[in-house]
Amino acid sequence: ENRLLTSTVKTHFRRLESAVEGGDASAIEAEQRDLVSKIDKAVQKGAMHLNTGSRKKSKAARIATSAAK
């Protein structure tokens, strides 16, 4: 179950990066929201440490804002 949750987080990171490459602002926002939700669920279930989850959410925010520049 832990592998499923961490793998899902990685998959959503790839989806966010592809949305950034596409340049669609609404898709980027939606993918970032989904990714943060998946990270929070993984932290809540104990598959990921709290600090790791925070670090990944920060990375997702950096990726999403890099598209705006």
N, C-alpha and C positions, 0 to 999 in steps of 0.2 A: 504494500500500500504506500509506503514511503517513497519507493522508486517511482510509482505512478505519479505521485504529487510533484516530486522534483522534476521528473521528465516533462510534465505538463507545463511547469514554469519555464523550462528551457524552450519548449515549443512555442509558447506565447511570446518569448523574447524574439524568436525568429520571425514570428508574425508581425511584431511591432517594427522590427528592422525593415521588413519588406514593405510595410505601410509607409515608413519614412521615405524609402526609395521611391515609392509611388507618388508621394507628395500630397495625398488627400488628407486635409486637416481633420475632417470628421472621422475618417478611418483611423488616423493616428490616435485621436482622443479615445475612441471606442476600444482600440487594442490596448492602450495604456490602462484604461479602467479595468478591462478584463484581466490583464496581467497582475495588477495590484490586488485584485480580488483573489486570484489564484495563489499569490504569495501569502496573503493574509490567511487563507484557508490552510496552507501548508504549515505556517507557523502555529496556528491554532491547534492543529492535529499533532504537532510535535515532530513533523518530518523535517523541519528546518528551524534553526535557532533564531531567536528574536533579532539578534544583531545581523545575521545573514539576511533575513527578510528585509530589514531596514536598508541594508546596503544594496540589495537588488532593486528595491523600490526607488532608491536614489539614482541608480544606474538607469532605470527605465525613464525617470524624469529627465535625465540628461540626454538620453537618446531622443525623446519626444521633443525637447526644446531645441535640439540641434537642427531639427527640420524647419523650425520657424526662422532660423537665421539665414 
